[in-house]
């Protein structure tokens, strides 16, 4: 059960990162960033959500060691 969920979260996270990157490069976002010095909340949430989903997905797939001593047996 962990493998399909891990794949789904990793793929969803990659999609969120892609959308966040595209929003980061939009003209309106660039103008807003020029005046405010920061990205919009929506862009930040896409990027943050993408990173979180990818990390959790990779953790479920066993590609990222989440604990110091490894899994308990």
C-alpha positions in Angstrom: 0.0 0.0 0.0 2.9 2.4 0.6 4.3 2.1 -2.9 1.2 3.4 -4.8 0.7 6.2 -2.3 4.4 7.1 -2.5 4.3 7.2 -6.3 1.1 9.3 -6.2 2.5 11.8 -3.8 5.8 12.1 -5.6 4.1 12.6 -9.0 1.6 15.1 -7.4 4.5 17.0 -5.8 6.4 17.2 -9.1 3.3 18.6 -10.7 2.9 21.2 -7.9 6.5 22.2 -8.3 6.1 22.6 -12.0 3.0 24.8 -11.6 4.7 26.8 -8.9 7.7 27.3 -11.2 5.5 28.4 -14.1 3.7 30.9 -11.8 7.0 32.2 -10.6 8.0 33.1 -14.1 4.7 34.8 -15.1 4.8 38.5 -16.1 2.2 39.5 -13.4 4.2 37.7 -10.8 7.4 39.5 -11.9 5.7 42.9 -11.6 4.4 42.1 -8.2 7.8 40.8 -7.1 9.4 44.0 -8.3 7.2 46.1 -6.1 6.9 43.8 -3.1 10.2 42.0 -3.2 8.5 38.6 -2.7 6.4 36.0 -4.5 2.6 35.8 -4.1 1.2 33.6 -1.5 -0.3 31.3 -4.1 3.2 30.7 -5.7 4.7 30.0 -2.3 2.0 27.5 -1.5 2.5 25.6 -4.8 6.2 25.4 -4.3 6.0 24.5 -0.6 3.3 21.9 -1.2 5.3 20.4 -4.0 8.4 20.0 -1.8 6.4 18.5 1.0 4.6 16.0 -1.3 7.8 14.9 -3.0 9.6 14.4 0.3 6.7 12.4 1.9 6.3 10.4 -1.4 10.0 9.5 -1.5 10.0 8.7 2.2 7.1 6.2 1.6 9.1 4.7 -1.3 12.1 4.3 1.0 14.3 6.6 -1.0 14.8 9.1 1.8 15.9 8.0 5.3 13.5 9.7 7.6 14.8 8.3 10.9 18.2 8.4 12.4 18.6 4.7 13.0 16.4 3.4 10.1 13.2 1.5 10.3 12.5 -0.7 13.4 12.3 -4.4 12.8 
